[in-house]
Amino acid sequence: MLERGHWDRDRQQVRAYYEHIPRGDGPRIEACLPQRYLLRDQVDRLLNEAGLAPLWIHGDFDGRACGPGAEHFVVCAAAKP
């Protein structure tokens, strides 16, 4: 499996390209997985526009605190009362 990526900062988009090269016979398989990431203030605005409120926000899937240096954030939200 080979992987390469392209980051478009202005569009907030990452394109990950994967290529599977089989050991024996068989075709090569190539795929592109475009991903759009959101910034924290964008998530808050979009949740509010959808009638949702965050229940909790973690800095990663392991539940660590979300702070200024966190590379990720995981949001759990529910409908506003």
C-alpha positions as CSV (number, residue, x, y, z in Angstrom):
1,M,0.0,0.0,0.0
2,L,1.4,3.4,-1.0
3,E,0.0,6.6,0.3
4,R,0.6,10.3,-0.7
5,G,-1.3,13.4,0.1
6,H,-2.1,16.9,-1.0
7,W,-3.1,19.7,1.4
8,D,-5.1,22.7,0.1
9,R,-5.1,25.2,3.0
10,D,-7.4,27.7,1.4
11,R,-10.1,25.1,0.8
12,Q,-9.5,23.4,4.1
13,Q,-9.1,20.1,2.2
14,V,-6.8,17.1,2.3
15,R,-6.7,14.6,-0.5
16,A,-5.2,11.3,0.4
17,Y,-4.2,9.0,-2.5
18,Y,-3.8,5.3,-2.0
19,E,-2.4,2.6,-4.3
20,H,-2.5,-1.1,-3.6
21,I,0.0,-3.2,-5.5
22,P,-0.8,-6.9,-5.2
23,R,2.0,-9.4,-4.5
24,G,0.7,-11.8,-7.1
25,D,-1.6,-11.5,-10.0
26,G,-4.4,-9.0,-9.9
27,P,-5.0,-5.4,-10.7
28,R,-3.6,-2.4,-9.0
29,I,-6.2,-0.5,-7.1
30,E,-6.0,3.3,-6.8
31,A,-8.3,5.5,-4.7
32,C,-8.5,9.1,-3.7
33,L,-10.2,10.1,-0.4
34,P,-11.0,13.8,-0.2
35,Q,-11.4,15.1,3.3
36,R,-12.6,18.5,4.4
37,Y,-11.6,19.6,7.8
38,L,-13.3,22.3,10.0
39,L,-11.9,24.8,12.4
40,R,-13.3,25.0,15.9
41,D,-15.3,28.2,15.4
42,Q,-16.8,26.8,12.2
43,V,-18.0,23.7,14.1
44,D,-19.7,25.9,16.8
45,R,-21.4,28.0,14.1
46,L,-22.6,25.0,12.1
47,L,-23.9,23.2,15.2
48,N,-25.8,26.3,16.2
49,E,-27.3,26.7,12.7
50,A,-28.5,23.0,12.8
51,G,-30.2,23.5,16.2
52,L,-27.5,21.5,18.1
53,A,-25.4,22.2,21.1
54,P,-22.2,20.4,22.0
55,L,-22.4,17.9,24.9
56,W,-18.6,17.5,25.1
57,I,-15.6,18.2,23.0
58,H,-12.4,16.1,23.3
59,G,-8.9,16.7,21.8
60,D,-8.8,13.2,20.3
61,F,-10.6,9.8,20.3
62,D,-9.0,8.8,23.6
63,G,-10.9,11.5,25.5
64,R,-8.0,13.9,26.2
65,A,-8.7,17.6,26.8
66,C,-9.2,19.8,23.8
67,G,-6.7,22.7,23.9
68,P,-5.0,25.2,21.7
69,G,-2.3,22.7,20.6
70,A,-4.7,19.8,19.8
71,E,-4.4,18.5,16.3
72,H,-7.9,16.9,16.4
73,F,-11.2,17.5,18.2
74,V,-14.1,15.1,18.6
75,V,-17.5,16.5,19.2
76,C,-20.7,14.9,20.6
77,A,-23.8,17.1,20.2
78,A,-27.5,16.9,20.8
79,A,-30.6,18.9,19.9
80,K,-31.0,22.2,21.8
81,P,-33.8,22.0,24.4
